[in-house]
Structure formats: structure tokens, C-alpha cells
Amino acid sequence: MKSFDVVVIGAGPAGYIAAIRAAQLGLSVACVEQWKTPKGDPALGGTCLNVGCIPSKALLESSENYERVTHQFKAHGITASGVRFDLKTMLARKDAIVGKMTGGIAGLFKKNKVSWLQGHGKLAAGGTTWKIEVEKETVEAKSVIIATGSKARHLPGIPVDNKVICDNEGALAFDTVPERLGVIGAGVIGLELGSVWRRLGSKVKVLEALPAFLGAADDTVAQEAWKIFTKNQGLDIELSVKIGEVRQSKKDVSIQYTAMDGSSKTFDCERLIVSVGRVPNTEGLGAENVGLKLDAKGFVEVDKNCRTALPRMYAIGDVVRGPMLAHKGEDEGVMVAEIIAGQHGHVNYDAIPWVIYTAPEIAWVGKTEQQLKAEGVQYKAGRFPFAYNGRALGREEPEGFVKILADARTDRILGVHSIGSLASELIAEAVVAMEFGASSEDIARICHAHPSMSEVMREAALAVDKRSLNG
């Protein structure tokens, strides 16, 4: 029986990072992964690299470039005729990027001497060491890290075949652009994928059960996003709907639903994307074999350092509490690897950025204004628009703003919220500031390059004290 210091079950962002960090710290490490490509080849990277973060961003970039050429370049004095796109080439580019990234992980495993155990990993038994079944082989480990991730949540009565009715996996591989596209769920995945196919020519209707749009975001950001997506870009979004019967015929998919006003409506479309959240991947894990506790929703129960109640067993990423974000899982992977190696790993859950890769992008870190109000925290707010920024105007991307929330007494930054071009990159400054306990005055006093989009962050910090210089 092969024996390791650490066995990681799952090779998504949380798992493969945990495996590499543990190996860097001198531990013998194996990582179990069962993912296979459509061609049947084993692959690392999990949902994120294969059918999630990486391929979706590739398609988002392709569709945004097409829209720039057909609509936005005219403002720059650039006109083009006969512009068309080749969907097959777009998809092939996406797949090539995925292959490069997943192959890169295999190279990192080789470089760091991490053993890749191909197949389904299952907890078999405990004791002085843990036993893990991988297909027909059993290996043992002193410590186990569960990083089995999540999968798309499906709705009862709506069978997903990933051809006509799709989750994120099928929605990244349409062979044609549907004339009409239905999306159930106005969350991150629904908005990102809906916007891809809208830019490429689909008429998109998004149906959301909740009464609020982007409820996790700051209210002012959500309001701005609603205006941009619906009025400026033509996404048809309905809130407070109740999905009824979904019928699939040879021609199309018919969605019957009850609208906010109580009326019964029907939307017929060629393709339907179901994006109603994700659920933890713990089926077949063998939790019952070792007494591992799962909560009512199937998440592995852990403490603040991702320890389970069992000795030397940890769980990280989407399979535990907290936001289902790849970078959150990566940081947990580093923390747990360092704890196993006897170091003091730590994750600051108050400084984890959120990003929605629509156009414009949405990004935030820390508390929203509505959270601070609910908690009774006294705060000051500073906001500055990209419309007053020379670089944003030069890029023909003046939409959105940056908003900074700071403690009214200490000026310590409590939250930063942005909607606008490159928000995913600009938020990093806010994360660094919050990680080091900075005040809004600290950002206001830092010299920012001119002209740059980052100046909006400084102006928002100045606005906290009502002294922005350019607006």
C-alpha cells in the first residue's frame, strides 16, 4: 500500500494549490482527481479550469471583442464592414486555453513531486492513518484534505442534457447561437453566460426567483448594474418569478412561469441555461465510512481553520462554508497545508474579493452599505464615477463608479465596491489596503499614476472626506 503524508481528494483550485504547497513544505503528497475531458482524457483543474472560470472568461473576452468591433469602435473613428465571427474558432480557442492551463497543473505536479492518482477518491477507513480508495487501489495518508468542490444545482422537473437544457457546462459549448435563449437564475453564472450569447446575437430572457437583483452586492452597485444591463444592453430580466412547467419539444423549450404581478406567462426558446447555484460534491465521498459530519445541505463541517471534527482531516473550497470562489479555496489550501506542516496558516475571510465578469465588471471586498446599516455601524461613504476619469473616457468606458465605506470614527476601510471597466483588477488595491488595516486617508495620500483607471479609487477615498479633486 502506498503511503503519503498528505492525500488531497480533488484537484480543482483549492485541491491542487493545497497539494503543491504541502509538497513545497517537504511533505509527501498525492492528489486524487477523476475529471475527464469530453474526449475521455484525464485532466486536472476541476470545474474552474475545465468548465467554469477559465473557459467562461475566454468566451466573455471573445464576445466582448466582437461587440467592440460592431458597436464601440465607431466612436474611435474605426469602421469595419462585413464583420462576422466564427463560433467554432471561438470555442476552439477556449478549449486550447483550458488545455494549456490544465496541462500546466500537471507540469507543476511533476515539478513539485506530487503524485496524481487518477480516479474517484473515497474515504475507506480511519485509525492511526486514513485509508482512501482510488478505483481498485487503496492508499494511506497521515492527513487528508477534502477538496471535492461543487456541482451545478438542478431543478426538479427540468432535466439537464447539456445540449438543449444546460447548466454551466453545456452553456459553454453551444454549437450554434440560439435565436432565443432562456436563463433561469440572475446570479453570477447566469449574467456572465447570458451576456456572452446576447453579444453574439441571442435574444436573452433571464428569470430570477428572488425579488432583489444581485442581492449580495452593494445596493448602489446593483442598481447601476440593473440600469446598464437592462436599459443599455437589452438583457430582459424578470424578478420574483415562479417557474412552472418546462416542456421540451423537437423545436424548442417552453417555460411557463408566474410573473411578479401574479400573471401566467410563457417564454419559448431554442436553448435554456439553468443557473440556480451550486451544491457541494460529497456524494460518494465515503463520509459515512469514517464518521465525517456533513450538514443538512451536504457541506463538510469545519472550523475557522478548515479542520473537521476528525483528527488530521481537513476540508477546503466549495465543499465547506463560505463563498464558492476559486481564490477563497486556494487560500484555504495554502492555510491547511501550512497547518499540517506545523506552521500558522491563516485566511482573512473579511478581505476576500468578489468579482462578476460582466461588461462592465463588478467587484467588491468587505461590507456592503446595507450590511453596515443592519449592524448599526457608523460609517462614511465616498463615491467617484469613471465618467470623470480621463483614461476611462479614452477607453470609451465611462460607466460605473468606485465607492469606499470607512468607519466614521477611525476611518478604517470597511468595504470597497466598484462597477466599471477593469474593476476585477482595481479591487486588488482595496484588498491590500484592507488586509493591512488601512484608512481611506491612506489611499487618498498614495500617488496614483495619471492618467489611469486607478485614480478613481483615490478620488473615492478623497470623497470619503468630501474632498475629491476632480469631481
N, C-alpha and C positions, 0 to 999 in steps of 0.2 A: 504494500500500500504506500502510495506517495504521500509524503508528509510535508506540510508547509507551516511557516509561522502565521501567515495570513492567507485566507481564501476569500476573495471578493466574488459575490454572486451578482453578476450584471456588469456590462461594460459600456453603459451609457456615460455621460459626462461625470456623474458622481462616482461611478464604479471605476472607470479607467484612470481617473485622476487619483482616487484613493490607492489603487494598485501601484501606480507609478511613484507616488510619494512614499508609500511604505517601502518600496524597493530602494528608493534613494536613501532611506534611513537604515539600510543594511538588513532588512528582513527578507526572508524567502517568501515569494508571493506567487499565487496563482489566481487567475481571473476567469470565471466561468461565463460563457456567453453562447446563446443558442440562435442568435439572429442569422437569417439567411436572406440574400438578395432575391429578387424575382427570378434570377437565373439559377438559384439554388446554391450560390457560393456563400460560405460563412463570412460574416462581417462584424466588425466591432463598431462601437459608437451609439448603439441603441436607437431609440426613436429620434432623438435630437439630430444626429448626423444623417440618419438614413431616410426618415420620412417626417422630419419636424423642422427644427430651427434652420439648419443649413440649406436644404433644398427649397424651403419656402422663401428664404431671403434671396436665393438665386433667381427664383421666378418673380419675386417682387421687383428686383432690380431690372430684369428684362422688360417687364410690363411698364415700369416707370420710364425706361428709356424710350419705349415706343410712344408713350403719351407725350414725352418731352418733344420728340420729333414732330408728332402730328399736331400738337397744340401750343406748347410753350416756346418753341424756338422762334416763332414768328415775332415775338416781342424783341428778340435779339437781332432781327433783320435777316434771319435764316429761314428760307423756304425750301421745301422739297416736294416734288411731285412723285406720284406712283409709289409712295411708301407702303410697304407691306411687311408682315412678319411671317416667319416660318416656325410654326409651333413645334414641329419635330426637332428643329435645331435648338430651340429654347429648352426643350425637355432633355435633349442630349447633353447640352451644356450643364444643366442642373445635375444630371447623373454623373457627368465627368467630375464635377466639383465634389460630389458625395464620395465618389470612388477615391479621389485624391486624399480627402480628409480621413476616411476610414482606413485606407492603406497607410496613412501617416501614423495612426494609432498602433497598427501592427508593427511598424518600424520602431516606435517608442517602446513598445513591449520588449522587442528584441534588444534594443539598446540598454534597457534597464533590467534585463533578465527576468521579466515577468512571464510566467508560463500561461499560455492561453489554452484553457480547457474548453473544447468546443462541444456544445450540447446543453441540455436542460439541467440546471443545478437544483438539487433538492436536499433539504436537511434530513439526515437519516437517524442520527443518534448523538447523544452527548456523553459527558463524563469528564475525564481529565483532558480529553481533546474532543473536538467536534468532528463528526463524520458527515461528509457531503457526497451524495450520489451524483455522478455526471454520466448520464446514459448508463452504460453497463459497468462503469468503473466507480470505485469508491476511494475518495482521498480523505486525509485527515488534516485538521488545522488547529493550531493553538487558539487563534482568534478568527472570527468570521465577521465580514462586513456585508450586510444585505443591501444591494443597490439595484433591485429588480424593476424600479421605475413605475411608470403608469401606462395605461392604455386608454383609448378614446371611450367615453361613456356613450352607450347607445340607448335609444328609447324603445320601450316595449311597443310592439306592433309596427315598427319601422325597420324591416330587415336591411342591413347594410351589406351590399355585394361589392362595393368599391369599384363599380362600373357605372351604374346609374345613380344609386343612392350610396353616398360616400361619406367616410369620415376624413380626417386629415390626410390619410394615406392615399386614398383614391383621388382626392381633390387636387393632389399634386401631379397627377398623371393623366388628366383628360386628353384623349387623342384628338378631340375637336373642341372648338369653343362653342359652348351651348348658347343658343339664341336667348333663352331664358334660364336663369339659374336661381334656385331657391336655396336659402341658407337658414337653418334653424339654429339660433344662438348668435347674439351680437357681442360675444366676448372677443378675446384677442384673436383666436384662430379664425372665427367667422368673419371678422372685419378684414384681417390680412388676406385671406384667400378670396373673400368676396371682392375685395378691391383689385386683386390680380386679374380676375376674369372680367370685371367691369371694364378695366382699361383695355382689355383685348377684344371687347365688343359685346359682352353679355349684358342683358337687362337683368339686374340683380335685385331680388327682394329678400330682405333679412327679417326674420320673425323672432322676436325675443319675448320670453315669458315674463321677465321682470319688468316692473313699472319704471325703473330708472335705467338710463343709458350709462354704461361704464361706471357702475356703482362703486368700484374700488378706487377710481381716480378722484382727484380733487374736483369739486363741483364746477368750478370755473373752467377747468380743462375739459371736462365732459361736455359742458355747454358749447364751448368753442368747437370741439370735435364734431358735435351734432350738427352745428351750422355748416361746417366745412364739408362733411361727408354727405349730408342730405341736400343742402341748397346748392353748393358749389360743384359737387362731384356727381350728384344724381343717384346716390345709393338710396334705395327705397327701404326704410327701416320702420317697422311697426313694433311698438312696445305693448306690454300687458296682453299678449295673445295667448290663447289656449289652443294647442294643437289637437285636432280631432283625428279623423281618418286620413291616412296617406295611402293612396291607391296607385299602383304602378301598372301601366299598360305597355304595349309594344311601342307606342308613340311617345308617351311622356309619363310624368309623375304628377298626380293631382293631390294638392294639400288642402284639406278642409280645416279651417280654424275659426275660432271665435275672436273677434277684434275687441279692442279696448272698450268700445261703446256697446258691446254685447251682441252685435250683429254677426251673422254667419257669413264667412267669405271663403272663396276658393282661389288658389293660385296654381296654374298649370305650368310646368317647366320641363325642360329636357333632362336636367340633372339637378340633384338635391344634395347639399352638403349638411350633414348633421354634426354640429359643433357645440355640444352642450356640456362641456367639461370633460374631465378625465378621472379615472378611478385607479387605485393602486394595484400593481401586479403582484398579488400574493397567492393567487390560486396555484396549486401545485408546488408551493414552496416547501411543504412538509412541516409547517409551523406546529401542527398537532403532534408530530413525532418527537419534538423536543420541549413542548410546553411553552412555545413562544406566544406571547399575548398579542392579539390583534384587536383593534377597536371595532365598533359596530359597522364601520364603513370599509373595513379591511386594511386599514393602515397599521403598520407596526408601531407599537407604543414605545416611545423613547423619552429620555430626559433631555436636558438642555445641551448635553454633550453627545447626544445620539446613542447613548447606551440603552440597551434593552434591559429587562429585569434579569436576564440570564447572564452569567459570567462570561466575559470575553466575547460577547456577541453585540454587534452594533448594527444600526440601520440608518441609511442616508438617502437624500434626494427625494424624488416624488413619492416614495413609498412611506414617508413619515410626514408628520405635521408640518405646516408652514406652506409658503407659496411654492407652486410647482414651476420653479425656474432653474434652468440648467446651471447658472452660475452659483445659485444657492447650494445646489447639490455638490458642485465642485469644491466649494469652500468647506462644506461638511466632510467631504472626502479627505481633504488635507488635514482638517482638525482631528478626525478619528485616527488617521494613520499616525499622526504625531503623538496622540494619546497612547496608542498601542506601543509606540517606541519609547514611552516614558517621558515624553515632552508635555508641554502645556498648550495643547491646541485650543483654539477659540474661534467662534463665529459671532460677529456682532450683527444680530438679526435686525437691529434698528437702522442699519446702513446698507441694506440690500436694494439695489436699484431695480425698478420695473421698467420695461420698455414694450411699447406696441409699435411694430414696424410698418405702420400705415404711412401714407404721404399726405400731410406732414406727420412726422413721428411724434409719439407721445412718450414721455419718460418722467419718472419721479422717484424720489427717495424720501423716507421719513414719513411724518404725519401729514394728513390732509387737513384743510381748514375745518371741515365738518367734524373730524375726529378731535381736534383741539377744542372746539366748542363743546362737544359732548363731554369731554373730560374736564371742562372748566378751566382750561389753561389760558392764561392771559398772554396774548401774542401780538406782534406787529407784522404787517404784511407789506411787501414791496413787489411791484409788478412792472415789467417793461416789455413793450412789444417789439417784435422783429421788424415791423414796418418802419421804425426809426433807425434801423441799422444799415449802414452803407453796404456792407458785404451781402446782407440778405437781399437788399434791393438789386445789387449787381448780379446776384444769382437768380433773380426773378422769383424769389421765395420769401415774400414778406409776411406770410401768415403766421399767427400764433404769438406766443409770449413766454417769458420766464417769470415765475413767481416764487419768492422766498418768504418763508414764515420763520420768525425768530421770537424767542422768549422776550416778553415785554420788559422783564426786569434785568436779565443777564445778557440779552442779545444773542444767546447761543442759538445756532440754526436748528430748527426743529423739523423742517421739511422743505424740499425744493421741487417744484412742479413745472413742467415745460411741455408745450406743444409747438412744434416747428421743425424746420429742416435741421437735420443733424442732432436732434435732441438726444438721441442714443449716445452720441459722443460727448456732448456738452455736459450730460448728467454726471460724468466721471469726476469733474471738478467738485461738484456738490458732495459726492460720496466721500472724496478725500477730505473735504472740509469737515463733514460731519464725523468722520472717523477720528479726526484729531480734535473734536470738540470746538470747532471754530465758531466765531461770531459772524454776523452779517458784515460787521465793520472790517473783519479780516479780509473778506473777499473784496469789499469796497476799496481797500487800501492796496490791493495787489495790482500791479501793472499788467494790463491785458493788451495784446497786440492789436494794432489798428491798421487797416480795417479787418475785423474778424467777427465771426458769429459769437465768439465767447464774450465779447463786450456786453452783450445783452445780460449775461449772468452778473457782471459787475454793476451794470445800471440797475438791475433788480435789487441788488444788495444795497446800493445807494438809496433806492426808493424806499427801503425799509425805514430809513431815517428822513424820508421826504426830501432828498437832495440829489436826485438823479440829474445828470449834467446835460443829457442830450434829449430830454423829453419833458 
